[in-house]
């Protein structure tokens, strides 16, 4: 018990030689970390749960419906990747300006980021809508479900426009520490999505039965609601982040260059993340519709667990950025270590539950399909093991991003997701004849390498001294 207590206490986390000033008590430090982390963690978990609603609610329509919704995931995120990279840089800059108490500068950066986000997302939406068929064919969609996937994807990419703008606004709010606003925005959007899923997929009450298209329309409606709430939150806020559409919006190319400079590494990172995921998805699509549908279900389960790490990662990135802005690298490291410990403890519990209750969980996503249970049940052991590495690695990478070490995270993602995952996936799946099980060992290998490399970089401490 004594060693366990030492593992969690503040005094054991930060050596006295690197302290810039007295540290908060263990209780105060964990309280601050928890206050920052719980809204973003809850937000990500609920998004993961409700975001799986499309898959769960169309699962009774068969493997083709599951595959049609699943095959659109990577193309959708590829179209969002430029804005997602921009948002990474925006969060880093806003958190630093928060620590420096430079609200006016933060809001000018946000207004220019918003102009960029609107322009980029409009272009990507048009590309996705008019080139849906070739995009999905490249992604690996087969003739069995291509027509369904095209209908679903075209509706989804319209929602992408609203999602991208909401993501930019909530990224700024997170950078300023307003994680509760982001929670409310995304939770509201996903509740609307789940609500209309029920009515539009199956044609309940006065609503038409739209099947897979109904799931897409429900997502679009949720995206619009999230967009409206995000706009309201940023224009009716008197705290650090606040925009006035009549006065604030002046194009300033100097700030565009600042955003591009900070976000450029994140953009390279997004290219390799999305490219690697797309190649991996194409590999899995060649296993056949049933196995690909099972893979999509397993990925949704993993993503719900990953959401815990993503929420803690957001909190870590914000606390690190703010405290580095205050020139307190000791506090930045302390809060990251606290969140890593919380994340690892939580991930171990989650992983064990995924293994113990694997058949029950799979049944929820597959309407009790015997094919999915037979294919997925053994792989849930790999999923449960992957969670611990994934959560710890995600938090550590969030810390490095908060410190502005975006070049390293881009290089790490390029190697692990852009190279290791697809190459090992192909080898384990086809060369070694491991099939779907082999593919999931490739995912585990990717997560292990990411965690080991990011932990080494974290301990080197170079991220504590990057100027933004």
N, C-alpha and C positions, 0 to 999 in steps of 0.2 A: 504493500500500500504506500510506503514511504517513497519508493521509486516512481510509482504512478503519480503521486502528488507532485514530485519534482518535475516530472515530464510536462505538467500543465502549468506550473507556477511561473510568474513573470521573472522573478530573480534568476531562475535557471535558464531562461530563454536568452537574455541579453547580458553578456559579460560586462562588468563594471568599467573596463578599460575603454569601451566604445560608447558609453552613455554620455549624451550631451547635457543632460539635466536629470533630475529625479524622475523615475518612471512612475506611472500610476500603479495603484495596488492591483493585485491579481483580479480582485472582484471588479474594480473599475474598468480595467482593460478588457476583460471578457464581456462586461456589460456594454461597453462602447462597440466592440466587435459584433456583438449579438444584435444591438440596435440597428447597425448598418446592414447586417447580413440577413436578418429574418425576412424583411420584405422582398429582397431580391431572390432569396432562396425559395420562399413560398411562391413568388411569381413564376419562377422557372419551373418548379414542380407542377404547379397548376396548369401552366402552358403545356408542359409535357403530357399531363393527364388529359386535358381537354383537347389538346392538339392531336391526340390519338383517337379522338372521337370519330373523325372521318373514317379511319381504318376499322375501328370496332363496329361502327354502324353500317358500313358497307360490306362487312365480312360475310353476312348472310347471303349476299348476292353472288358469292363464289370467288374462286381464286383469280379469275380475270379482273374482277372489280378491285380486289386487293392489289394486284399487280399494276393496274391502271393508275390507281392513286399513288402507289409507291414509286413508280418509275418517274414521276414528275418531280420528285423531291430535289434531286441534284440539279436539273435544269432550272428549277425555280430559284435555288440558292445561287447558282451561277449568275443569273440575271440580277440578283441582289448584291453580288459580291463587291462591286465598286462602292456602293453606298455603305456596305458593312465595313469596308476598309476605312472609308472616310469617317465613319462613326467611331472606330477604334481610336483614330488620331484625335477626334473631337473630345472624347472622354478623357484622354490623357491631358490635353491642353486645358480643358475646363477644370479638372481636379487640381492642376498646378496653380491656375489663376485663383481658385478657391483658397488654396493654402496661402497665396500671396495677398488675398483680399482685394483682387482687382476685378470687381464685378463688371465695370463698364467694358473692359477689354474682353472679358468672357462672353458678354452678350453680342459684341461686334463679331467675334469669331463665330458664334452660333448663327447669327443672321446670314453670314456669308456661306456657312456650311449648309444652311437650309436652302439657299438659292441653288447651290451645287447639287444638293440632293434631289430637288424637284426636277431640275433639268436632266440629270442622269436617269432617274427612275422613269420619267416619261419616255425617254428614248428606249430604255430596256423593255418597257411594257409593250411598245409598238413592235419591237423586234420579236418578242416572245409570242405575241398574238398572231402576227402575220406569217411567222416561220415556225409555227408550232409543230407541224408534221415532220419536217427535216430534223428539227432539234430532238424530238422524241425518238426518231429512228436512230440518230447518232447515239442517244442514251441507251439504246438496246431494246426498245419496245418491239414486240413481235406482232404479227398480224392478228394473233388471238385477241389482243386487247388494245391495239393501236387506236382504233376509232374512239373507244371509250376514253382513252388517255388524252386524245386531242381535245375533246369536248371539255374534260375536267381542267386541262392545262390552260386553255384559252380564258376560262373564267378566273382561274387562280391568278394569272399574270395581271389581270385588271386590278385585282386586290393587292398585288405587289406594289402598285403605285402608291396606294394609301399606306401600306405597311412600311415602305421605305421612309416616307416622311415621318411617320410615327416613331420609327426606330431612331431617326436622327434627333428628334426632340427628347425622347426618353434617354438616349445616350448622354445628352447634355445634362439632363436632370440627375442621372446616376453619377456623373462626374462631379456634380455639385453636392452629392450626398443625399439627394431627394429620392431615395429608392422607393418610398411609399407611393409617390406619384406614378412611377413606372409600374408598380404593382397594380394600382387601380386601373390604369389604362389598359394593360394587357389582360388583366383578369376580366374586365368588362367585355372586351372584344371576344374573348374565348367563351364566355358564358353565352353570348349571343350566337356564336358559332354552334355550340352544342345544342342550344335551344332549337335553332332552325334546322340543324341536322335531323333531329327527331321528326320534324313535321315534313320536310321536303324530300328526304330520301324515300320514306315509305308512303307519303301522301296521306298524312293524318289530318282529320278535320276538313277545313276548306282548302287545304293546300294540295297542289298537284303532286303526283308521285314522279319524282325526277331521277331517282336512283343515284348514280355516281355524280351526275350533273347537280343534283340537289345538295350534295356534300360541298361541291365547289361554290355554289351560290351562298350557302350558309357561311362559308369561310369569307367570301367577299363582303357580306353584310357585317360580319364581325370586324373585318379590317376597317370598314368605313366608320363604325362606332369607335374603334380605338383611335382612329385619325381625329375624329371630332373631339374626343376627350383630351388627346395630346395637345391639340391646338388651344383648347380652352385652358388647360393647365399652364401653358406657357404665356398666355396673354392676360391671365387673371391671377398672377403671382407677384407678390411684393418682395419675395426673398431674393437670393443671389441671382438666379436665372429668371429673366423676364423680358418679353419682347413686345414692342408696340409696332404693329404693321404700318402705321402711318409715319413713324419717325425713324425706326431702327434700320430699315433696309436700304443700305447704300453699298453698292458693289465696291469692294476694296481688294484689288488684286494682290496687294502685299499680304493680306490675310489668306487669300486663296493659296499663295505660295507657301505660307506657313503651314496650312492644313495639308497641302500636297507633300511638303517635306516630311512632316511627322507621319502622315498616312501612307507614304509610298511603300515602306517596308510591309505594312499591313496589307496593302494591295497585292504585293508579290506573294505574301502569305496566303491570301484568299485565292489567288490563281492556282497555287499548288494544292491547297485544301480541296477546292471544288474540282480541279482536274483529277486529283487522286481519287476522290470519292466517286467521280463519274466513271473513271476507268474500272474501279472496283465494282461499281454497280453493273457495268456492261459485262464483266466477267461472271457475276452472279446471275444475270439475266439469261446467260447461255446454259444454265443448269436446267431450265424448264420452268413453266409457270408455277407449279406447286412449290418447288424449292425456292423460287424467287419470292413468292408470296410469304412463305415461312420466314425467309430472311428479313423481309420488311417488318413482320410482326416482332421478330427478335430485336431488330434495330429500334423499333418504337419502345420496347421494354427497356433496352439499354439507355435510350435517350431520356426516359423518365428518371432513371437513376443518375444519369449524367447531369440532369438539371440541378441536382443538389450541388454538385461541384461548380457548375456555371454560376449559380447564385452566390456562392461563397467567393468565387473568382471575381465577380463584379464588386463585391464588398472589399476584397483585398486590393484590387486595382485602385478603387477610390481612396481608401485609407492610405495606401502607399503614396499616391499622387499628392494628396492633401498634405501629408506629413513631410514629404520631400520638399513641397512648396514652402513649408514652415521651417525648412532646414533642420529637420529632426529625423535623420536616417535611422537612428536607433528605434524610434517609435514605428517607422515604416516596417522595419524588420520584425519588430515585436508583434505587430498586428498580423503580418503575414504568417508568422509561425503559429500564432493562436488559431487562425482560420484553417491552417493546414492540419492542426491537431483535431479540431472539431470535424473537419471534412473526413479525415482518415477514420476516426471513430464511427462516424455516421455511415461511411461507405462499407465498412466491415459488416455492420448490422444489416444494411441493405443487401449486400451480396449473399449473406447467409439466408436471408428471407427469400431471395430469388431462387436459390437452390432448393430450399425445403418446400416451398409452395409453387414449384415450377409448373406443375400440371394444371393447378387451379388458375394461375396467371395466364398461361397459354390458352386455356379454355375461354377466358373472358375476351380475348382478342380474336378467337377463331370460331366462336359459336360451337365449341366442342368438336371441331373437325378432327377426325382420327388421323388424317394425313399430317396435319400440322403438329399434333401431339407426338406422333411417331418420329417425325423429323426433328422437331424442336426440343423435345424433352432432354435428350442427352447434351445438347448444345447449351442448355441453361446453366450447366456447371461451368462452362467457359465464360458465359455472360457474368455469372456471379463473381468469378475471379477477376474478370476484366474491370469491374466497377471500382475496386480499391485503387488500382493503378490510374484509372481514368480520372477519378475525383481528385486525388492528390496531385496528379500532373496538371489538371485544369486550373487548380488554385495557384500552383506555382507559376504557371505560364501567365495567369492573370496578374500576379505580383510583378513579373518581369515587364509586362505591358504597362502597368501603372508606373513603373520606374522609367519608362521610355525606351526599354531595351527591345525595340521592335525589330531591329535587324536580326538579332539572335532568334527571336520567335519565328520570324519568317524563314530563316535558314532551317530551323528545326522542323517546321511543318513541311518545307520543301523536301527534306530528306525522308521524314517518317511517313507522311501521307502521300506525297507526290511520287516517291520512289519505293520505299519499303513495303507499304501496304499493297499496292497493285502487283508488284513483282512477287512478293511472298504469297499473295492471294492466288495469283495464277499458278505458281509452283505447287503450293499446298493443295489447291483445288483440282488441277488437271494433271500436272506432271507426276505428283506423288499420289494422285487418285484419291485425295482426301474428301472430295465433294464439298458439301456445305459445312461439314465439321472442320475441314481443312481451312476453309475461308475464315472461319471464326478464330482459328489459331493465328491467322495472319493479323486479325484485328487485335488480338491479345498482344502479339509481338510489337505491333505499332505502339500501343498504349504503354507497354513496359519501357520501350526505348525513349519515348517522349518524357516519361516521368523521371527516368534515371538522368537523362541529359539536362532537363530543366532544373532538377534538384542540384546537380553539380554547378550549373550556372548561378543558381540562387546563392549557394554557399561561397562562390568566388567573390560575390559582393560588388562586381563592377556596375550593376544596375543602380546602385545607391548614389552614383556620382555623375549621372547623365543629366546635362542641362537642357531644358526645354524653354 
